[in-house]
Amino acid sequence: MNWRALILVFAISAMATLQACREKAAIATTNPLLKAYDVEQDANDPQRVIPLNYQQAQGKRVFNNTCVWCHAEATPAGPSNRSNVTPTPPLFTDGETLNPLTDEFLQNTITLGGSAMGKSTMMPPWGQTISEDEIRSVIAYIRAVAQPPYQPTARPASQYPVK
Ligand code: HEC
């Protein structure tokens, strides 16, 4: 091996090492927005973030597609419709209103709509729009973000399907 070949080998291994370092640095600085569905900002305490599990994160996606328009102060598109419907729908973080309601009651209200449960017809039925699993995940999300925090009861959920 002559000296030119030796320099070439050195140069190639130096480049490979540099490249490896660069890749590590890229992993360390991932875009926080890519992880946005894994966490929820606490509505009352901006210093605190609530970690979401897979089902809760799916629920957050459903909420932002379907429910945010009436159940939040602001939406991804700007103002919300919340003040135009009666009665004013509870915010999804409103644990005082939503914690006492059972999962089964929520599942029925979301699936069949307000009128089927003796509530306002302005709460639409979603059973034909989103799947049963998506409704379950949106309930998991409601429970995760509730303020005050939701305390699950020891009583098991109904074994029967909603429909
Ligand atoms: C068009 C506006 C609108 C949209 C969109 C909407 N809701 Fe509602 N929702 C309402 C209104 C109005 C009420 C209040 C009903 C009442 O108290 O009579 C309500 C009430 C509720 C309640 C509380 C029921 C109770 O017994 O207090 C839950 C839970 C709920 N909605 C879930 C959802 C979910 C989940 C979605 C998305 C899949 C959704 N809503 C989308 C209007 C809406």
Backbone and ligand atoms as CSV (ligand in chain L), in Angstrom:
chain,resi,resn,atom,element,x,y,z
A,1,MET,N,N,0.847,-1.206,0.000
A,1,MET,CA,C,0.000,0.000,0.000
A,1,MET,C,C,0.878,1.251,0.000
A,2,ASN,N,N,0.732,2.110,-0.986
A,2,ASN,CA,C,1.555,3.324,-0.995
A,2,ASN,C,C,0.896,4.429,-0.170
A,3,TRP,N,N,1.606,5.563,-0.017
A,3,TRP,CA,C,1.113,6.597,0.906
A,3,TRP,C,C,-0.192,7.240,0.449
A,4,ARG,N,N,-0.400,7.282,-0.885
A,4,ARG,CA,C,-1.673,7.875,-1.361
A,4,ARG,C,C,-2.885,7.046,-0.939
A,5,ALA,N,N,-2.709,5.744,-1.087
A,5,ALA,CA,C,-3.805,4.858,-0.676
A,5,ALA,C,C,-4.070,5.012,0.816
A,6,LEU,N,N,-2.970,5.173,1.573
A,6,LEU,CA,C,-3.100,5.316,3.026
A,6,LEU,C,C,-3.914,6.569,3.379
A,7,ILE,N,N,-3.577,7.708,2.706
A,7,ILE,CA,C,-4.299,8.969,2.953
A,7,ILE,C,C,-5.775,8.792,2.608
A,8,LEU,N,N,-6.020,8.094,1.492
A,8,LEU,CA,C,-7.410,7.882,1.072
A,8,LEU,C,C,-8.187,7.106,2.141
A,9,VAL,N,N,-7.556,6.068,2.678
A,9,VAL,CA,C,-8.217,5.262,3.709
A,9,VAL,C,C,-8.512,6.131,4.929
A,10,PHE,N,N,-7.508,6.975,5.317
A,10,PHE,CA,C,-7.716,7.875,6.461
A,10,PHE,C,C,-8.875,8.831,6.206
A,11,ALA,N,N,-8.876,9.414,5.019
A,11,ALA,CA,C,-9.917,10.407,4.683
A,11,ALA,C,C,-11.298,9.770,4.746
A,12,ILE,N,N,-11.402,8.558,4.178
A,12,ILE,CA,C,-12.717,7.906,4.150
A,12,ILE,C,C,-13.181,7.599,5.576
A,13,SER,N,N,-12.268,7.086,6.422
A,13,SER,CA,C,-12.721,6.748,7.776
A,13,SER,C,C,-13.060,8.017,8.551
A,14,ALA,N,N,-12.335,9.137,8.315
A,14,ALA,CA,C,-12.664,10.391,8.998
A,14,ALA,C,C,-14.058,10.862,8.594
A,15,MET,N,N,-14.360,10.757,7.295
A,15,MET,CA,C,-15.686,11.187,6.810
A,15,MET,C,C,-16.792,10.331,7.428
A,16,ALA,N,N,-16.526,9.034,7.506
A,16,ALA,CA,C,-17.535,8.129,8.085
A,16,ALA,C,C,-17.794,8.493,9.548
A,17,THR,N,N,-16.725,8.807,10.280
A,17,THR,CA,C,-16.886,9.163,11.695
A,17,THR,C,C,-17.703,10.441,11.827
A,18,LEU,N,N,-17.355,11.434,11.009
A,18,LEU,CA,C,-18.089,12.703,11.052
A,18,LEU,C,C,-19.569,12.496,10.772
A,19,GLN,N,N,-19.845,11.654,9.749
A,19,GLN,CA,C,-21.231,11.399,9.363
A,19,GLN,C,C,-21.990,10.775,10.532
A,20,ALA,N,N,-21.352,9.839,11.219
A,20,ALA,CA,C,-21.998,9.164,12.354
A,20,ALA,C,C,-22.348,10.179,13.441
A,21,CYS,N,N,-21.424,11.122,13.707
A,21,CYS,CA,C,-21.687,12.148,14.722
A,21,CYS,C,C,-22.879,12.984,14.320
A,22,ARG,N,N,-22.905,13.353,13.036
A,22,ARG,CA,C,-23.987,14.208,12.559
A,22,ARG,C,C,-25.345,13.510,12.752
A,23,GLU,N,N,-25.374,12.201,12.453
A,23,GLU,CA,C,-26.643,11.479,12.604
A,23,GLU,C,C,-27.101,11.469,14.058
A,24,LYS,N,N,-26.158,11.298,14.979
A,24,LYS,CA,C,-26.529,11.289,16.393
A,24,LYS,C,C,-27.133,12.623,16.807
A,25,ALA,N,N,-26.488,13.715,16.322
A,25,ALA,CA,C,-26.975,15.047,16.664
A,25,ALA,C,C,-28.397,15.233,16.139
A,26,ALA,N,N,-28.661,14.698,14.948
A,26,ALA,CA,C,-29.994,14.867,14.365
A,26,ALA,C,C,-31.039,14.178,15.230
A,27,ILE,N,N,-30.712,13.012,15.779
A,27,ILE,CA,C,-31.676,12.290,16.620
A,27,ILE,C,C,-31.965,13.093,17.895
A,28,ALA,N,N,-30.932,13.728,18.437
A,28,ALA,CA,C,-31.098,14.446,19.696
A,28,ALA,C,C,-32.036,15.651,19.556
A,29,THR,N,N,-32.116,16.228,18.359
A,29,THR,CA,C,-32.920,17.441,18.193
A,29,THR,C,C,-34.139,17.188,17.305
A,30,THR,N,N,-35.007,16.234,17.696
A,30,THR,CA,C,-36.213,16.002,16.896
A,30,THR,C,C,-37.186,17.160,17.093
A,31,ASN,N,N,-37.992,17.377,16.094
A,31,ASN,CA,C,-38.988,18.445,16.137
A,31,ASN,C,C,-40.037,18.139,17.206
A,32,PRO,N,N,-40.226,19.017,18.206
A,32,PRO,CA,C,-41.196,18.716,19.271
A,32,PRO,C,C,-42.618,18.557,18.735
A,33,LEU,N,N,-42.928,19.176,17.589
A,33,LEU,CA,C,-44.281,19.060,17.039
A,33,LEU,C,C,-44.604,17.640,16.617
A,34,LEU,N,N,-43.535,16.871,16.261
A,34,LEU,CA,C,-43.776,15.481,15.872
A,34,LEU,C,C,-44.346,14.700,17.042
A,35,LYS,N,N,-44.072,15.152,18.249
A,35,LYS,CA,C,-44.513,14.419,19.428
A,35,LYS,C,C,-45.773,15.042,20.038
A,36,ALA,N,N,-46.364,16.009,19.391
A,36,ALA,CA,C,-47.435,16.794,20.004
A,36,ALA,C,C,-48.623,15.932,20.427
A,37,TYR,N,N,-48.857,14.821,19.739
A,37,TYR,CA,C,-50.011,14.000,20.089
A,37,TYR,C,C,-49.746,13.123,21.301
A,38,ASP,N,N,-48.494,13.118,21.802
A,38,ASP,CA,C,-48.174,12.305,22.977
A,38,ASP,C,C,-48.427,13.054,24.266
A,39,VAL,N,N,-48.667,14.350,24.181
A,39,VAL,CA,C,-48.816,15.138,25.401
A,39,VAL,C,C,-49.957,16.141,25.247
A,40,GLU,N,N,-50.430,16.596,26.402
A,40,GLU,CA,C,-51.464,17.617,26.412
A,40,GLU,C,C,-51.049,18.666,27.430
A,41,GLN,N,N,-51.155,19.923,27.055
A,41,GLN,CA,C,-50.853,20.991,28.015
A,41,GLN,C,C,-51.961,21.033,29.058
A,42,ASP,N,N,-51.595,21.086,30.324
A,42,ASP,CA,C,-52.591,21.211,31.379
A,42,ASP,C,C,-53.318,22.543,31.231
A,43,ALA,N,N,-54.679,22.492,31.214
A,43,ALA,CA,C,-55.454,23.699,30.948
A,43,ALA,C,C,-55.241,24.757,32.037
A,44,ASN,N,N,-55.001,24.327,33.268
A,44,ASN,CA,C,-54.892,25.290,34.369
A,44,ASN,C,C,-53.461,25.619,34.752
A,45,ASP,N,N,-52.521,24.766,34.365
A,45,ASP,CA,C,-51.140,24.956,34.786
A,45,ASP,C,C,-50.222,24.810,33.572
A,46,PRO,N,N,-49.842,25.937,32.952
A,46,PRO,CA,C,-49.044,25.867,31.729
A,46,PRO,C,C,-47.675,25.222,31.933
A,47,GLN,N,N,-47.250,25.113,33.204
A,47,GLN,CA,C,-45.953,24.491,33.470
A,47,GLN,C,C,-46.032,22.965,33.378
A,48,ARG,N,N,-47.272,22.452,33.377
A,48,ARG,CA,C,-47.415,20.998,33.460
A,48,ARG,C,C,-47.917,20.430,32.129
A,49,VAL,N,N,-47.316,19.341,31.655
A,49,VAL,CA,C,-47.870,18.646,30.497
A,49,VAL,C,C,-48.338,17.265,30.938
A,50,ILE,N,N,-49.458,16.820,30.351
A,50,ILE,CA,C,-50.031,15.525,30.705
A,50,ILE,C,C,-49.589,14.530,29.629
A,51,PRO,N,N,-48.855,13.475,29.999
A,51,PRO,CA,C,-48.484,12.486,28.976
A,51,PRO,C,C,-49.712,11.676,28.560
A,52,LEU,N,N,-49.868,11.411,27.266
A,52,LEU,CA,C,-51.017,10.643,26.785
A,52,LEU,C,C,-50.537,9.280,26.300
A,53,ASN,N,N,-51.286,8.211,26.636
A,53,ASN,CA,C,-50.953,6.904,26.087
A,53,ASN,C,C,-51.533,6.804,24.671
A,54,TYR,N,N,-51.336,5.650,24.021
A,54,TYR,CA,C,-51.726,5.533,22.610
A,54,TYR,C,C,-53.216,5.817,22.411
A,55,GLN,N,N,-54.059,5.200,23.260
A,55,GLN,CA,C,-55.506,5.359,23.088
A,55,GLN,C,C,-55.922,6.818,23.311
A,56,GLN,N,N,-55.351,7.441,24.337
A,56,GLN,CA,C,-55.687,8.840,24.635
A,56,GLN,C,C,-55.231,9.755,23.491
A,57,ALA,N,N,-54.071,9.437,22.904
A,57,ALA,CA,C,-53.574,10.255,21.791
A,57,ALA,C,C,-54.478,10.105,20.568
A,58,GLN,N,N,-55.000,8.883,20.346
A,58,GLN,CA,C,-55.972,8.684,19.265
A,58,GLN,C,C,-57.220,9.518,19.544
A,59,GLY,N,N,-57.622,9.548,20.820
A,59,GLY,CA,C,-58.791,10.331,21.213
A,59,GLY,C,C,-58.576,11.814,20.970
A,60,LYS,N,N,-57.356,12.283,21.199
A,60,LYS,CA,C,-57.050,13.688,20.958
A,60,LYS,C,C,-57.209,14.010,19.461
A,61,ARG,N,N,-56.786,13.054,18.621
A,61,ARG,CA,C,-56.928,13.248,17.174
A,61,ARG,C,C,-58.418,13.341,16.804
A,62,VAL,N,N,-59.229,12.411,17.341
A,62,VAL,CA,C,-60.671,12.426,17.062
A,62,VAL,C,C,-61.264,13.755,17.552
A,63,PHE,N,N,-60.888,14.140,18.759
A,63,PHE,CA,C,-61.418,15.381,19.325
A,63,PHE,C,C,-61.103,16.568,18.421
A,64,ASN,N,N,-59.848,16.643,17.949
A,64,ASN,CA,C,-59.462,17.791,17.131
A,64,ASN,C,C,-60.087,17.779,15.748
A,65,ASN,N,N,-60.512,16.587,15.289
A,65,ASN,CA,C,-61.206,16.525,14.002
A,65,ASN,C,C,-62.679,16.840,14.148
A,66,THR,N,N,-63.305,16.372,15.232
A,66,THR,CA,C,-64.752,16.268,15.265
A,66,THR,C,C,-65.414,17.091,16.368
A,67,CYS,N,N,-64.777,17.225,17.505
A,67,CYS,CA,C,-65.473,17.790,18.655
A,67,CYS,C,C,-65.013,19.201,19.015
A,68,VAL,N,N,-63.795,19.541,18.582
A,68,VAL,CA,C,-63.184,20.801,19.014
A,68,VAL,C,C,-64.051,22.007,18.633
A,69,TRP,N,N,-64.849,21.845,17.568
A,69,TRP,CA,C,-65.626,22.968,17.030
A,69,TRP,C,C,-66.642,23.506,18.021
A,70,CYS,N,N,-67.146,22.635,18.910
A,70,CYS,CA,C,-68.129,23.084,19.895
A,70,CYS,C,C,-67.643,22.937,21.333
A,71,HIS,N,N,-66.580,22.158,21.551
A,71,HIS,CA,C,-66.202,21.850,22.933
A,71,HIS,C,C,-64.895,22.508,23.360
A,72,ALA,N,N,-64.446,23.520,22.646
A,72,ALA,CA,C,-63.230,24.235,23.057
A,72,ALA,C,C,-63.419,25.716,22.771
A,73,GLU,N,N,-62.658,26.542,23.459
A,73,GLU,CA,C,-62.750,28.003,23.280
A,73,GLU,C,C,-62.238,28.421,21.907
A,74,ALA,N,N,-61.189,27.720,21.443
A,74,ALA,CA,C,-60.591,28.061,20.156
A,74,ALA,C,C,-60.345,26.769,19.393
A,75,THR,N,N,-60.279,26.864,18.070
A,75,THR,CA,C,-60.097,25.681,17.232
A,75,THR,C,C,-58.873,25.900,16.350
A,76,PRO,N,N,-58.414,24.829,15.675
A,76,PRO,CA,C,-57.273,25.019,14.765
A,76,PRO,C,C,-57.602,26.056,13.687
A,77,ALA,N,N,-58.887,26.260,13.378
A,77,ALA,CA,C,-59.263,27.212,12.337
A,77,ALA,C,C,-59.543,28.606,12.910
A,78,GLY,N,N,-59.370,28.775,14.224
A,78,GLY,CA,C,-59.617,30.086,14.829
A,78,GLY,C,C,-60.736,30.006,15.840
A,79,PRO,N,N,-61.753,30.878,15.710
A,79,PRO,CA,C,-62.811,30.911,16.719
A,79,PRO,C,C,-63.632,29.631,16.715
A,80,SER,N,N,-64.289,29.329,17.830
A,80,SER,CA,C,-65.089,28.112,17.880
A,80,SER,C,C,-66.566,28.470,17.841
A,81,ASN,N,N,-67.366,27.436,17.630
A,81,ASN,CA,C,-68.808,27.574,17.493
A,81,ASN,C,C,-69.489,27.499,18.859
A,82,ARG,N,N,-68.673,27.368,19.905
A,82,ARG,CA,C,-69.198,27.007,21.227
A,82,ARG,C,C,-70.266,27.996,21.699
A,83,SER,N,N,-70.060,29.281,21.460
A,83,SER,CA,C,-71.004,30.268,21.985
A,83,SER,C,C,-72.295,30.315,21.160
A,84,ASN,N,N,-72.340,29.610,20.004
A,84,ASN,CA,C,-73.546,29.647,19.170
A,84,ASN,C,C,-74.519,28.522,19.458
A,85,VAL,N,N,-74.123,27.539,20.281
A,85,VAL,CA,C,-75.026,26.425,20.541
A,85,VAL,C,C,-75.516,26.499,21.985
A,86,THR,N,N,-76.749,25.990,22.187
A,86,THR,CA,C,-77.324,26.042,23.535
A,86,THR,C,C,-77.710,24.653,24.020
A,87,PRO,N,N,-77.518,24.331,25.264
A,87,PRO,CA,C,-76.697,25.121,26.192
A,87,PRO,C,C,-75.226,25.064,25.789
A,88,THR,N,N,-74.436,25.985,26.305
A,88,THR,CA,C,-73.009,26.006,25.984
A,88,THR,C,C,-72.389,24.657,26.337
A,89,PRO,N,N,-71.810,23.957,25.355
A,89,PRO,CA,C,-71.262,22.620,25.647
A,89,PRO,C,C,-70.110,22.697,26.640
A,90,PRO,N,N,-69.985,21.676,27.503
A,90,PRO,CA,C,-68.860,21.683,28.439
A,90,PRO,C,C,-67.530,21.615,27.697
A,91,LEU,N,N,-66.533,22.345,28.201
A,91,LEU,CA,C,-65.175,22.168,27.690
A,91,LEU,C,C,-64.744,20.743,28.010
A,92,PHE,N,N,-63.868,20.165,27.185
A,92,PHE,CA,C,-63.475,18.784,27.432
A,92,PHE,C,C,-62.641,18.621,28.687
A,93,THR,N,N,-62.090,19.724,29.168
A,93,THR,CA,C,-61.297,19.652,30.395
A,93,THR,C,C,-62.168,19.827,31.636
A,94,ASP,N,N,-63.475,20.041,31.432
A,94,ASP,CA,C,-64.385,20.367,32.534
A,94,ASP,C,C,-64.712,19.117,33.351
A,95,GLY,N,N,-63.803,18.755,34.254
A,95,GLY,CA,C,-63.994,17.565,35.078
A,95,GLY,C,C,-65.215,17.655,35.976
A,96,GLU,N,N,-65.535,18.883,36.427
A,96,GLU,CA,C,-66.687,19.003,37.332
A,96,GLU,C,C,-67.962,18.511,36.679
A,97,THR,N,N,-68.129,18.778,35.378
A,97,THR,CA,C,-69.321,18.326,34.660
A,97,THR,C,C,-69.172,16.884,34.191
A,98,LEU,N,N,-67.989,16.525,33.679
A,98,LEU,CA,C,-67.860,15.241,32.984
A,98,LEU,C,C,-67.419,14.087,33.890
A,99,ASN,N,N,-66.691,14.364,34.973
A,99,ASN,CA,C,-66.236,13.265,35.847
A,99,ASN,C,C,-67.379,12.428,36.422
A,100,PRO,N,N,-68.511,13.073,36.850
A,100,PRO,CA,C,-69.569,12.243,37.444
A,100,PRO,C,C,-70.299,11.353,36.430
A,101,LEU,N,N,-70.132,11.600,35.123
A,101,LEU,CA,C,-70.834,10.803,34.111
A,101,LEU,C,C,-70.039,9.523,33.849
A,102,THR,N,N,-70.765,8.386,33.762
A,102,THR,CA,C,-70.062,7.110,33.551
A,102,THR,C,C,-69.594,7.004,32.098
A,103,ASP,N,N,-68.611,6.122,31.874
A,103,ASP,CA,C,-68.122,5.869,30.506
A,103,ASP,C,C,-69.279,5.451,29.603
A,104,GLU,N,N,-70.182,4.640,30.173
A,104,GLU,CA,C,-71.299,4.123,29.392
A,104,GLU,C,C,-72.226,5.268,28.955
A,105,PHE,N,N,-72.485,6.173,29.887
A,105,PHE,CA,C,-73.348,7.310,29.572
A,105,PHE,C,C,-72.697,8.187,28.497
A,106,LEU,N,N,-71.397,8.415,28.633
A,106,LEU,CA,C,-70.695,9.218,27.627
A,106,LEU,C,C,-70.741,8.521,26.270
A,107,GLN,N,N,-70.479,7.201,26.286
A,107,GLN,CA,C,-70.485,6.440,25.034
A,107,GLN,C,C,-71.858,6.565,24.357
A,108,ASN,N,N,-72.929,6.458,25.144
A,108,ASN,CA,C,-74.280,6.568,24.576
A,108,ASN,C,C,-74.554,7.977,24.063
A,109,THR,N,N,-74.181,8.994,24.837
A,109,THR,CA,C,-74.441,10.374,24.415
A,109,THR,C,C,-73.703,10.676,23.112
A,110,ILE,N,N,-72.440,10.238,23.042
A,110,ILE,CA,C,-71.639,10.548,21.854
A,110,ILE,C,C,-72.165,9.762,20.654
A,111,THR,N,N,-72.545,8.482,20.887
A,111,THR,CA,C,-73.008,7.649,19.782
A,111,THR,C,C,-74.381,8.101,19.271
A,112,LEU,N,N,-75.307,8.347,20.218
A,112,LEU,CA,C,-76.704,8.562,19.842
A,112,LEU,C,C,-77.103,10.037,19.786
A,113,GLY,N,N,-76.257,10.898,20.345
A,113,GLY,CA,C,-76.551,12.336,20.325
A,113,GLY,C,C,-77.310,12.789,21.552
A,114,GLY,N,N,-77.380,14.113,21.737
A,114,GLY,CA,C,-78.013,14.686,22.915
A,114,GLY,C,C,-79.476,14.317,23.042
A,115,SER,N,N,-80.232,14.357,21.926
A,115,SER,CA,C,-81.687,14.178,22.027
A,115,SER,C,C,-82.039,12.792,22.548
A,116,ALA,N,N,-81.244,11.766,22.186
A,116,ALA,CA,C,-81.534,10.404,22.639
A,116,ALA,C,C,-81.360,10.280,24.146
A,117,MET,N,N,-80.601,11.188,24.748
A,117,MET,CA,C,-80.320,11.095,26.177
A,117,MET,C,C,-81.030,12.200,26.953
A,118,GLY,N,N,-82.054,12.803,26.352
A,118,GLY,CA,C,-82.792,13.861,27.030
A,118,GLY,C,C,-82.006,15.145,27.152
A,119,LYS,N,N,-80.993,15.305,26.305
A,119,LYS,CA,C,-80.191,16.531,26.311
A,119,LYS,C,C,-80.461,17.308,25.030
A,120,SER,N,N,-79.708,18.389,24.862
A,120,SER,CA,C,-79.924,19.258,23.703
A,120,SER,C,C,-79.672,18.529,22.375
A,121,THR,N,N,-80.539,18.795,21.405
A,121,THR,CA,C,-80.354,18.215,20.071
A,121,THR,C,C,-79.163,18.855,19.366
A,122,MET,N,N,-78.619,19.896,19.944
A,122,MET,CA,C,-77.457,20.537,19.324
A,122,MET,C,C,-76.184,19.723,19.537
A,123,MET,N,N,-76.251,18.706,20.394
A,123,MET,CA,C,-75.159,17.732,20.497
A,123,MET,C,C,-75.486,16.628,19.504
A,124,PRO,N,N,-74.766,16.580,18.352
A,124,PRO,CA,C,-75.140,15.642,17.283
A,124,PRO,C,C,-74.806,14.189,17.641
A,125,PRO,N,N,-75.489,13.223,16.978
A,125,PRO,CA,C,-75.107,11.811,17.142
A,125,PRO,C,C,-73.899,11.492,16.251
A,126,TRP,N,N,-72.899,10.772,16.808
A,126,TRP,CA,C,-71.663,10.529,16.046
A,126,TRP,C,C,-71.498,9.074,15.654
A,127,GLY,N,N,-72.464,8.211,16.042
A,127,GLY,CA,C,-72.322,6.767,15.815
A,127,GLY,C,C,-72.143,6.374,14.355
A,128,GLN,N,N,-72.639,7.187,13.427
A,128,GLN,CA,C,-72.493,6.855,12.009
A,128,GLN,C,C,-71.264,7.526,11.394
A,129,THR,N,N,-70.597,8.384,12.167
A,129,THR,CA,C,-69.488,9.166,11.609
A,129,THR,C,C,-68.145,8.625,12.065
A,130,ILE,N,N,-68.060,8.279,13.359
A,130,ILE,CA,C,-66.796,7.740,13.871
A,130,ILE,C,C,-67.068,6.370,14.486
A,131,SER,N,N,-66.019,5.541,14.559
A,131,SER,CA,C,-66.208,4.150,14.994
A,131,SER,C,C,-66.364,4.069,16.517
A,132,GLU,N,N,-66.836,2.896,16.973
A,132,GLU,CA,C,-66.983,2.660,18.402
A,132,GLU,C,C,-65.648,2.815,19.125
A,133,ASP,N,N,-64.564,2.316,18.474
A,133,ASP,CA,C,-63.223,2.441,19.062
A,133,ASP,C,C,-62.804,3.898,19.181
A,134,GLU,N,N,-63.142,4.685,18.168
A,134,GLU,CA,C,-62.781,6.106,18.206
A,134,GLU,C,C,-63.539,6.809,19.330
A,135,ILE,N,N,-64.801,6.421,19.543
A,135,ILE,CA,C,-65.584,7.012,20.636
A,135,ILE,C,C,-64.965,6.624,21.973
A,136,ARG,N,N,-64.548,5.340,22.084
A,136,ARG,CA,C,-63.897,4.914,23.322
A,136,ARG,C,C,-62.602,5.706,23.555
A,137,SER,N,N,-61.868,5.958,22.478
A,137,SER,CA,C,-60.591,6.663,22.658
A,137,SER,C,C,-60.830,8.132,23.017
A,138,VAL,N,N,-61.898,8.733,22.481
A,138,VAL,CA,C,-62.166,10.130,22.816
A,138,VAL,C,C,-62.591,10.230,24.289
A,139,ILE,N,N,-63.277,9.196,24.801
A,139,ILE,CA,C,-63.621,9.179,26.229
A,139,ILE,C,C,-62.340,9.046,27.058
A,140,ALA,N,N,-61.417,8.189,26.622
A,140,ALA,CA,C,-60.131,8.046,27.336
A,140,ALA,C,C,-59.406,9.389,27.380
A,141,TYR,N,N,-59.494,10.136,26.279
A,141,TYR,CA,C,-58.849,11.465,26.220
A,141,TYR,C,C,-59.534,12.445,27.180
A,142,ILE,N,N,-60.886,12.441,27.208
A,142,ILE,CA,C,-61.624,13.309,28.140
A,142,ILE,C,C,-61.178,13.026,29.570
A,143,ARG,N,N,-61.047,11.732,29.904
A,143,ARG,CA,C,-60.660,11.348,31.261
A,143,ARG,C,C,-59.242,11.824,31.563
A,144,ALA,N,N,-58.360,11.754,30.559
A,144,ALA,CA,C,-56.947,12.092,30.796
A,144,ALA,C,C,-56.750,13.584,31.072
A,145,VAL,N,N,-57.581,14.445,30.447
A,145,VAL,CA,C,-57.329,15.886,30.552
A,145,VAL,C,C,-58.229,16.573,31.586
A,146,ALA,N,N,-59.103,15.789,32.242
A,146,ALA,CA,C,-60.087,16.378,33.159
A,146,ALA,C,C,-59.436,17.176,34.284
A,147,GLN,N,N,-60.005,18.328,34.579
A,147,GLN,CA,C,-59.608,19.162,35.724
A,147,GLN,C,C,-60.852,19.475,36.545
A,148,PRO,N,N,-61.013,19.088,37.794
A,148,PRO,CA,C,-60.063,18.269,38.556
A,148,PRO,C,C,-59.890,16.868,37.959
A,149,PRO,N,N,-58.771,16.178,38.259
A,149,PRO,CA,C,-58.485,14.886,37.634
A,149,PRO,C,C,-59.600,13.870,37.858
A,150,TYR,N,N,-59.782,13.017,36.865
A,150,TYR,CA,C,-60.809,11.979,36.929
A,150,TYR,C,C,-60.321,10.818,37.792
A,151,GLN,N,N,-61.167,10.377,38.738
A,151,GLN,CA,C,-60.844,9.197,39.555
A,151,GLN,C,C,-61.742,8.064,39.084
A,152,PRO,N,N,-61.177,7.037,38.430
A,152,PRO,CA,C,-62.030,5.952,37.936
A,152,PRO,C,C,-62.706,5.222,39.095
A,153,THR,N,N,-63.959,4.787,38.871
A,153,THR,CA,C,-64.648,4.027,39.905
A,153,THR,C,C,-64.215,2.577,39.821
A,154,ALA,N,N,-64.465,1.828,40.894
A,154,ALA,CA,C,-64.090,0.412,40.896
A,154,ALA,C,C,-65.081,-0.405,40.067
A,155,ARG,N,N,-66.253,0.201,39.813
A,155,ARG,CA,C,-67.296,-0.530,39.088
A,155,ARG,C,C,-66.867,-0.749,37.631
A,156,PRO,N,N,-66.928,-2.007,37.130
A,156,PRO,CA,C,-66.504,-2.242,35.752
A,156,PRO,C,C,-67.497,-1.636,34.759
A,157,ALA,N,N,-67.024,-1.317,33.563
A,157,ALA,CA,C,-67.900,-0.784,32.520
A,157,ALA,C,C,-68.835,-1.886,32.048
A,158,SER,N,N,-69.931,-1.500,31.375
A,158,SER,CA,C,-70.890,-2.469,30.871
A,158,SER,C,C,-70.215,-3.447,29.912
A,159,GLN,N,N,-70.609,-4.710,29.994
A,159,GLN,CA,C,-70.039,-5.731,29.112
A,159,GLN,C,C,-70.751,-5.758,27.762
A,160,TYR,N,N,-71.854,-5.026,27.660
A,160,TYR,CA,C,-72.654,-5.107,26.445
A,160,TYR,C,C,-72.253,-4.028,25.452
A,161,PRO,N,N,-72.310,-4.336,24.148
A,161,PRO,CA,C,-71.993,-3.299,23.159
A,161,PRO,C,C,-73.049,-2.202,23.187
A,162,VAL,N,N,-72.681,-1.030,22.698
A,162,VAL,CA,C,-73.569,0.124,22.799
A,162,VAL,C,C,-74.782,-0.026,21.895
A,163,LYS,N,N,-74.565,-0.550,20.670
A,163,LYS,CA,C,-75.691,-0.588,19.723
A,163,LYS,C,C,-76.586,-1.792,19.958
L,1,HEC,C1,C,-72.317,21.183,16.863
L,1,HEC,C2,C,-71.730,21.327,18.146
L,1,HEC,C3,C,-71.184,20.081,18.843
L,1,HEC,C4,C,-70.221,19.224,18.403
L,1,HEC,C5,C,-69.441,19.281,17.088
L,1,HEC,C6,C,-70.014,18.246,19.449
L,1,HEC,N1,N,-70.856,18.518,20.505
L,1,HEC,FE1,FE,-70.909,17.541,22.293
L,1,HEC,N2,N,-72.321,18.842,22.977
L,1,HEC,C7,C,-72.885,19.866,22.244
L,1,HEC,C8,C,-73.891,20.547,23.059
L,1,HEC,C9,C,-74.745,21.726,22.643
L,1,HEC,C10,C,-73.881,19.896,24.316
L,1,HEC,C11,C,-74.745,20.224,25.550
L,1,HEC,C12,C,-75.899,19.278,25.623
L,1,HEC,C13,C,-76.749,19.511,26.834
L,1,HEC,O1,O,-76.198,19.736,27.924
L,1,HEC,O2,O,-77.989,19.487,26.684
L,1,HEC,C14,C,-72.882,18.836,24.227
L,1,HEC,C15,C,-72.594,17.962,25.265
L,1,HEC,C16,C,-71.667,16.958,25.204
L,1,HEC,C17,C,-71.319,16.094,26.302
L,1,HEC,C18,C,-71.864,16.176,27.714
L,1,HEC,C19,C,-73.155,15.437,27.856
L,1,HEC,C20,C,-73.728,15.638,29.234
L,1,HEC,O3,O,-74.481,14.771,29.635
L,1,HEC,O4,O,-73.453,16.654,29.906
L,1,HEC,C21,C,-70.361,15.226,25.851
L,1,HEC,C22,C,-69.673,14.120,26.626
L,1,HEC,C23,C,-70.111,15.548,24.452
L,1,HEC,N3,N,-70.917,16.598,24.097
L,1,HEC,C24,C,-69.224,14.890,23.650
L,1,HEC,C25,C,-68.930,15.253,22.340
L,1,HEC,C26,C,-67.956,14.565,21.531
L,1,HEC,C27,C,-67.119,13.386,21.969
L,1,HEC,C28,C,-67.930,15.204,20.333
L,1,HEC,C29,C,-67.092,14.857,19.132
L,1,HEC,C30,C,-67.191,13.498,18.665
L,1,HEC,C31,C,-68.890,16.305,20.397
L,1,HEC,N4,N,-69.483,16.297,21.640
L,1,HEC,C32,C,-69.111,17.206,19.389
L,1,HEC,C33,C,-72.548,20.237,20.956
L,1,HEC,C34,C,-71.595,19.637,20.176
